[in-house]
Amino acid sequence: MHRQGTDKGAMSRDTVIYMLAKGCEGIVGILTLSAMSGIYAPDQVGIYQVINVAVTTIAMFACQWLVQSVMRYLNKYEISGRLGEFYSTAFLSWVRINLIIIFLTVLFFITISSTGGEFIKGYPMPVLVTASFMFITYSSAQLVIAMLAAVRMAKTNLFLSVVNICGKLALLVILAKLWGSRVEFIFISYCLMDLFTTVFGVAKLRMFEYIDIKKYNKEIFGELFAYGFPLMGNLITTQVLNKSDIYIITYFKGNDAAGIYGMNYSLVSSAFTMLSAAVMRGSYPTILRTWSLGEKEKAAKLVNAAVRMYLLLGFPAVCGIFALQDVISGVLFNPKYLEGNIIMGPVALGMLFLAITEYSIKGWELNSMTKKIFYRSLIGGLVNVVINLIFVPVFGIITAAVSTFIGFFVYFLLARYGTRKLLKFSLPRLTYIRIAGSGALMAAVLMILKNMIGRNKLTLGIMIISGIAVYFGSLALSGEIKEEIRMILRKKK
């Protein structure tokens, strides 16, 4: 019992640290999107969105299997004293992947230089080149961040998250002030800050003290690949659920519509991704270590605690976005992007179910049954794409938002009922009622407030703070967070 309390305490501490990091990251990320809406026209944002989706999707296909495997198995090899073999294998695998991508990129550039006249007019070579460099820095930063999370270096992750996102905003604004609104400046700012994250993280991990080409281990690589390869399919189909909308909207409605949709979508997606990452990075390493030690029942209870923690934070975010989506878009973005606010609520609801699905599939992940994840996510992705292809030409960007929710919800149902016998999370019914009731009360108060006071950044901040106070006040009165309140009071004493 003491051990379980210790695990929950460690998980809670890490989650709080990651919440601070992701909270700062989220605020600055919103400021970055707001700055971009003032610097770039919708068609420029549409170009950026199309290329950025391509780069991140390729990165997922090529490298994310390694990122996921490293996070899953680092604890195992640390416990067994084989970090040298593990780091050497992971590092050399990453080098090989990047060499292959660089070779293919050069071939692509040679081909379009001679045959891709119209393509290059729409997507100039400087934009494509800087985006290619972003692939290397983005994938390396993701790998290092996963390693830092796996060894519970949460404070380092906090530092890097804040510096990374603040640096991107500062560089973006400086470059635009000096040389104007060029799309490649977005990729340059991202490249430089991801490179800093990689170098700093590698130094903190002291990786090069362990790396030795002779220690490369084919068996370790096989284990990493066997675990991560099916997950790669899951990640790609999740990316399809998340980002295929941009391509379909671009095809049927043009770059302007894609830019308007992408700007509003990115705000919601970024906020929920950061919230999910904070809870997941704070909880998953502890769950993994507990599972690796053979304590499966304790691991299941920790998953329950993590799901509850996410719902406590994620559900009110959905309610707040539905209530304030017109205010958020109108205040933070250039008026040219306002019409896209209608997509925020459905996208937020979809993101909530995606995050819960990440916990539903933990039974498959921990038992290395990752092919099952791929098949279920593929179905969700296909549902999303089919709905978009049929209805986007008729109803426009709102279709893409609703299909995002439907696709993620289908994926959630398939995962939830597919893992019941392996690692099922189960919360008391009263917990759901309290969270839902508190969120609904908060939304009602926000709807009243937005019709009573003006709409600017200050009043938006007042509304958000008021909503948070109403929500957590309601939870406190209902008794749902009494344990958290007691823990805080004990800490103060």
Secondary structure as UniProt FT lines:
FT   HELIX           2..39
FT   HELIX           42..59
FT   HELIX           60..64
FT   HELIX           65..79
FT   TURN            80..81
FT   HELIX           83..115
FT   HELIX           117..122
FT   HELIX           125..150
FT   TURN            151..152
FT   HELIX           154..179
FT   HELIX           184..205
FT   HELIX           207..209
FT   HELIX           213..215
FT   HELIX           218..253
FT   HELIX           255..292
FT   TURN            293..294
FT   HELIX           296..332
FT   HELIX           335..343
FT   HELIX           344..360
FT   HELIX           362..366
FT   TURN            367..368
FT   HELIX           370..395
FT   HELIX           397..418
FT   TURN            420..422
FT   HELIX           429..450
FT   TURN            451..452
FT   HELIX           457..478
FT   TURN            479..481
FT   HELIX           482..492
//
